[in-house]
Amino acid sequence: MKKTVIASACAASVLAVTAAHAETRNYDFSGFTMVDASAGVDVEITVGDNYAIRAEGDAEALERLRIELDGDALEVGRKSNRGLFSFGRRHQSTVYITMPSLEGVDVSSGADIVATGIDAGEFKVSVSSGADAELSGECGMLKADGSSGADLEAEDLKCADAIADVSSGADLTIYASQSLEADASSGGDITVYGGPQKTNVDESSGGDVHIRD
């Protein structure tokens, strides 16, 4: 019983310390339709009525966070170039973005994006260098590119047409109901749901394209 009480007290102490060091920062940017994420950051995007950007994490993680506007793209990364592995998950932060319209994402260098509520005529996504993206919503035309071990899960992004290019061990999972142009090479893999009526597929150097209903 005494050990249980001590363990519970220690756990409560750890939680209190963790909560004490957690911080939130808000950023005032608007007018962007694209999001670029890099350097191991975690980003969650929701398509909504207004622009809102909030970052959560410990003080050191937030101090290292870099959020800038470059034309129509919001860039989310880190101020130094040491990257995720030297910085460590212990100081990881998450950036929450609400925006009226999302037309594309570029995810690289171990970053992770989850985007929901997409409604676009044309949507562009690029994943590279071990990055991950998970997308849901609707679009007319999807243009997807993946390389260097990156992973895209977009079977819940229901699109009519898709153009997809994958290489160097990356994996793309997408949805297209009408037409598909797909090029897979160098161990890249594309899985397409929706049973597209028209297909143009090129596979080379161990690349694979799988079409599902």
N, C-alpha and C positions, 0 to 999 in steps of 0.2 A: 504494500500500500504506500509506504514511504517513498519507494523508488518511483511509483506511478505519479505521485504528487510532484516529486522533483522533476521528472521528465516533462510533465505538463507545464510546470512553471518555466522550465527552460525553453520549451516550444513557444509559450506565450511571449517570453522575452525576445526571442528571435523574431517573431512576427511583429512585435512592437517596434523593434529596431528597423526592420524592413520598411514598415509603414512610415516611420519617422523620416526615412531617407527618400521615400518616393515623392516626386515632384511633378507638377503639371505646368506646361508653358503653352501659351497661345500665340499664333502668328497671324499677321494681318496681310494676306495676299489674296488677290482675286483676278479674274479675267483669264485664267489658264484653262485649257481643255485637255492637256496631256500631263502625265506624271512620269518622271524619270527617277528611279531608285537604284542606289549602288552602295558598295562598301558594307554589305551585311545588315542594312537597316530593315526593320519590319514596318510595313505600311498597310493600313486598312482604309479602303476607299468606299464611300457610300455616295451614290448619286442621289441628291436631294435638292431642296429649293434654293439654298443659299451656300455661300462659301464659308467654310470653317476649318481651321487647322489647329490641332491640339497634339502635343507630344507629351508622353508620360514615361518616366524612368527616374533613375537616381540623378543627383546633381551633376556628377561627372559625365554620365552618358548624355545628358541634355546639353552640357557645355560643349561637348565634342560634336554635337549634331549640326549639320549644315543644311539649311532650308533656304533656297533662293529661287527667284523668278527669272527665267530666261525665255523671253518671247512668250509663246503660248504654253510653255512647259514649266511645271513646278519641279525643281530638282531637290531631291532628298538624299543626303549622304553624310559623310563625316569630314571634319575639318582637316584631319591628318590623313596620310595615305598608308598608314600602318595596317588598315583593314580589320576585318572581323576577328581573325584568328589571334592576332597579337593583343587586341583589345579585350576579347573574351565575352562570353554570354553573360557574365556576372554584371556587366555594366550595359546591358542591352536596353534600348528604348523602343517604344512603339509610337508611330505617328498616325493619327487618325485624321482623315481628310473627308470633308463633305463638299460636294461641288455640283452645280446644276447640270453639267454635261461632261462626260468623259469620252474622248475620241481615241485615246491610245495610251499605252504604257511601254516604257523601256526599262527593263530590269536586268541588272548585271552585278557581277562580283559578289555573289552570295546573298544578295538582297532578296526579300520576300514580299510580294504584293498579293493582297486579297481584295478584289473589287466586285461589288454587287450593284444591281440596279442599272446596268449599262443599257442604253437605248440609243444606238448610233446608226447612221446610214452606212458609214465606213468606219471600221475599227482596226487600228494597227497595234500589234504587240510584238516586241522583240525581247527574247530572253537569252542570256549568255553567261558563261563563266560561273556555272553552278547556281545560278539564280532560280527562283521559283515564282510562278504566278498562277493564281486561281481566279477565274473570271466567271461571272454569271450575268444573264440579261438577254438582250436581243441586238442583232445588227443585220444590215443588208449584206455588206461585204466584209469579210475578215481577211486581213493580211497578216500572217504569222510567220515569224522567223526565229529559229532556235539553233544554238551552237554550244559547244564546249561544256557538255554535261548538264545543261540547264533543263528545266522541266516546266511545261505548261499544261495546266488542267483547265480546259475551256469547253468541255462537253456540255456544260450548262449555259454557255453563251450561244443561244440559238440563232444561227446565221443562215441566210439563203445561199450565199456563195462564199467560197474560201480559196485563197492562194496561200500555200504553205511551203516553206523551205526549211529543211533541217539538216544538220551535219554534226560531226564530231561528238557522237554519243548523246546528243540531246534527245528529249522525248516531247512530242507535242500530241495532245489529245484535244480534238476540236469537233465542231458540229457544223455540217453543211447539208442542206436539204435539196439544193438545186444543182449547183455545179462545183467542181473541185479541180484545182490545179495543184499538184503536189510533187515536190522534188526531195528525195531522201538520199543522203550519201554519207559515207564514212561512219557507218554504225549508227546513224540517226534513225529515229523511229517516229512515224506519224500514224495515229489512230483516228479515224474519222467516223463519227456517228451521224445519223440522219439519212443514210442511204442516198447520196446525191445522184441525180439522174444523169448528169454528164460528168465524166471524169477524164483527166489527162494526167497520167502518173509516170514519173521517172524514178527508177531505183538504181543505185550504183554503189559500188565499194561497201557492200554490207548494209546499206540503208534499206528500210522496209516501210511500206505503206499498207495499212490495214483498213478496209472499209466495212463498217457495220451499219445495220439498220437502226 
